[in-house]
Amino acid sequence: MDVSGYVTAMYEHCPFLKASTARGMTCWTVYEMAPEVDRYSLEAELFHAAVRAAEWVRSSARRTLSPLACENIVVLPAGEGADADPRELMAWPHWALKHLYGPVGVMFGKFTRGVQEWDKHGRSVPPAPYSFLPVRSSVRLRDPAFLTDTPGLSAAVATADDDGHDVFAHMPCEWKVVREWAGSLPAPKRR
């Protein structure tokens, strides 16, 4: 899987990506959805893969004192006729993870293959060649602006402090419980 052209094109939209890539701190892990596995189980697997990525980002940031660690979790469809759409598959894990990890300074993004998006300056962002969840350290002065539709999360990211605590201390790391909890979070404001 070659993402070098896409990564280079994204340098102008992500101010830390070039430095992260140059230091070998931008990683890509690929998961292929198995067609025989139900969506609920696929969501759970993606969620657990993203938890591993978030914990790697947290430990890298504490160990190196650098916000440059970034793990990108690529979700490939199982092939022609596969039932699960990566966009739908990423929705619940993305929602839960950004609320669990925002208060400790870890950001989750969501890019869908081929979807045109624009950055905060209104510039066209290159369409992603694959559907993926980027997991990276937050930048307290910049990232709250990405979360204006979720003011509580924006405030949490603005004051994020990673003291190393277990983000699952108040709930078991079981997908069913996490999904129920994520469903109880306030929906983002719609403009």
C-alpha positions in Angstrom: 0.0 0.0 0.0 1.6 3.2 -1.1 0.3 6.4 0.5 3.4 8.6 -0.1 1.8 10.8 -2.7 -1.3 11.4 -0.5 0.8 12.1 2.6 2.9 14.6 0.7 -0.2 16.3 -0.7 -1.5 16.6 2.9 1.5 18.5 4.2 -0.1 21.8 3.4 -3.2 20.9 5.4 -1.6 19.3 8.4 1.2 21.4 9.8 2.8 18.6 11.8 2.6 15.8 9.3 5.9 16.5 7.5 7.9 16.6 10.7 6.1 13.5 11.9 6.8 11.6 8.7 10.5 12.8 8.7 11.0 11.4 12.2 9.3 8.1 11.4 6.4 8.8 13.7 3.6 8.4 11.2 2.5 4.8 10.9 -0.2 3.0 8.8 -1.9 -0.2 10.0 -4.2 -1.9 7.5 -7.3 -4.0 8.5 -9.3 -5.8 5.9 -13.0 -6.4 6.8 -13.8 -10.1 6.6 -17.1 -10.6 4.7 -18.3 -13.4 7.0 -18.0 -11.3 10.2 -21.1 -9.2 11.3 -20.9 -5.4 11.5 -21.2 -5.3 15.2 -18.0 -7.5 15.5 -16.2 -5.5 12.9 -17.0 -2.3 14.8 -15.7 -3.9 18.0 -12.4 -5.0 16.3 -11.9 -1.6 14.8 -12.6 0.0 18.2 -10.0 -2.2 19.9 -7.4 -1.6 17.1 -7.9 2.2 17.7 -7.5 1.8 21.4 -4.2 0.1 20.8 -3.2 3.0 18.5 -4.4 5.6 21.0 -2.3 4.0 23.8 0.7 3.9 21.5 0.3 7.6 20.7 -0.1 8.4 24.5 3.0 6.5 25.4 5.0 8.0 22.5 4.0 11.5 23.5 5.0 10.8 27.2 8.2 9.1 26.3 9.5 11.5 23.7 7.6 14.6 24.8 6.6 15.0 21.2 3.1 15.5 19.8 4.2 14.0 16.4 3.1 10.4 16.9 0.3 9.5 14.5 -1.2 6.1 13.8 -3.5 5.7 10.8 -5.9 2.8 10.9 -6.9 1.9 7.4 -10.1 0.0 6.9 -10.3 -2.0 3.6 -13.5 -3.5 2.4 -13.4 -7.3 2.0 -13.9 -7.1 -1.7 -16.7 -7.0 -4.2 -20.1 -7.5 -2.6 -19.0 -6.8 1.0 -21.9 -5.6 3.1 -20.0 -3.3 5.5 -19.3 0.2 4.3 -16.1 1.6 5.9 -17.8 5.0 6.5 -20.6 3.3 8.5 -18.2 0.9 10.2 -16.0 3.8 11.5 -18.9 6.0 12.8 -19.5 4.5 16.3 -15.9 3.7 17.1 -14.8 7.2 16.0 -17.5 8.9 18.1 -16.7 6.9 21.3 -13.0 7.1 20.9 -12.8 10.9 20.5 -14.9 11.3 23.6 -12.8 8.8 25.6 -9.4 10.1 24.6 -10.0 13.8 23.9 -9.6 14.7 27.7 -6.2 13.0 27.7 -5.1 14.8 24.5 -5.5 12.2 21.8 -7.4 13.2 18.6 -9.3 10.9 16.3 -10.1 11.8 12.7 -12.2 10.0 10.1 -11.5 10.1 6.4 -13.5 8.1 3.8 -12.0 6.9 0.6 -12.7 9.2 -2.3 -14.8 11.8 -0.4 -14.0 15.4 -1.1 -13.4 17.5 2.0 -12.2 21.0 2.7 -9.9 22.3 5.4 -10.7 25.2 7.8 -9.4 27.7 5.3 -11.8 26.4 2.6 -9.1 24.7 0.6 -9.8 21.4 -1.1 -8.2 18.5 0.8 -7.0 15.6 -1.4 -9.5 12.8 -1.3 -8.3 9.9 0.8 -7.1 6.9 -1.2 -8.4 4.6 1.6 -10.9 4.9 4.5 -9.0 5.5 7.7 -9.0 6.7 11.3 -6.0 8.9 12.1 -5.0 8.8 15.8 -2.6 11.5 17.0 -1.7 13.8 19.9 -3.9 16.8 20.2 -2.6 20.4 19.8 -4.4 22.2 22.5 -4.2 25.6 20.8 -5.5 24.4 17.4 -7.6 21.3 17.8 -10.6 22.7 19.7 -11.5 24.6 16.5 -12.1 21.3 14.8 -14.6 20.4 17.5 -17.0 23.4 17.4 -20.0 21.1 16.8 -19.2 19.3 20.1 -18.5 22.1 22.6 -18.0 19.8 25.6 -15.4 17.8 23.7 -13.8 21.0 22.4 -13.4 22.3 26.0 -12.0 18.9 27.1 -9.3 19.0 24.4 -8.5 22.6 25.1 -7.6 21.7 28.7 -6.4 18.1 28.0 -3.8 16.8 30.4 -2.6 13.2 30.1 -1.7 12.1 33.6 -1.6 8.5 32.4 -4.9 7.4 33.9 -6.9 4.5 32.4 -9.6 6.1 30.2 -11.7 2.9 30.8 -11.6 3.2 34.6 -15.3 4.2 34.7 -16.4 1.4 32.3 -15.2 -2.0 31.1 -13.4 -2.1 27.8 -16.3 -4.1 26.3 -17.7 -2.8 23.0 -21.3 -3.3 24.0 -21.0 -1.1 27.1 -18.9 1.5 25.2 -21.4 1.7 22.3 -24.2 2.2 24.8 -22.2 5.0 26.5 -21.3 6.6 23.2 -25.0 6.6 22.3 -25.8 8.6 25.4 -23.4 11.4 24.5 -24.9 14.7 23.3 -25.2 14.8 19.5 -23.1 17.4 17.8 -24.7 20.8 17.0 -25.8 21.0 13.4 -25.4 24.2 11.5 
